[in-house]
């Protein structure tokens, strides 16, 4: 897929920027947007020239979640489970498993499945005007798109339950205090702060960053002995990369390393 209708996709200096682009609907997710987003993420994984990824939204919102009008039509032809498995679940897994750094640049509200997209990213920078809500309980539904999994791990079970069943909306400052976002920027500075971080990561050892991401994910479900063994195996892979050799050479020669992402 080369031409996108509901997302923007640009690549510059090793950074791919995916922009959810239905601003008149707060970038709520349609089946077409889902297909386009999955295609763009696939491109990010396959293209070695892409070494960092930014996901953001056009207009005043990041993503308000599922487009409810389309959802009502979709469930008439398929089950909710099949709808999720074929769409949102694949987006969340694709972002989470992408072995490149992914930054969510949260410019406005992130709700429902939109919150799941944010939480699936590795790093999160929020505008001071951003807000976060699960929203599912407000229409009598349970969390999906990985929201329960991420929140349980990041907030703990009691705080996650409170957030989910009260329909609470967190401000950017509250999300920062809870560790749900890494940084908060002014609205005017959000794009530059995001691009600065993305550029820094894009100049790093991409394989090493991807392996670090893989190790952290596995460590969440392993005991210490298993984690030590998995770290050792991953270190074998990292040790064989050209970026490792460049890093060692730069250290010995007392100069900044010039990583190529290989």
Secondary structure, DSSP 8 states (H G I E B T S, - for coil): ----SSEEEEEETTEEEEEE--GGGTT-B-HHHHHHHHHHHHHHHH-TT--EEEEEESTT-SB--B-HHHHHHHTTTS-HHHHHHHTHHHHHHHHHH-SSEEEEEE-SEEETHHHHHHHHSSEEEEETT-EEE--GGGGT----TTHHHHHHHHH-HHHHHHHHHHT-EEEHHHHHHHTS-SEEE-TTTHHHHHHHHHHHHHTS-HHHHHHHHHHHHHHTTS-HHHHHHHHHHHHHHHHTSHHHHHHHHHHHTTS-------
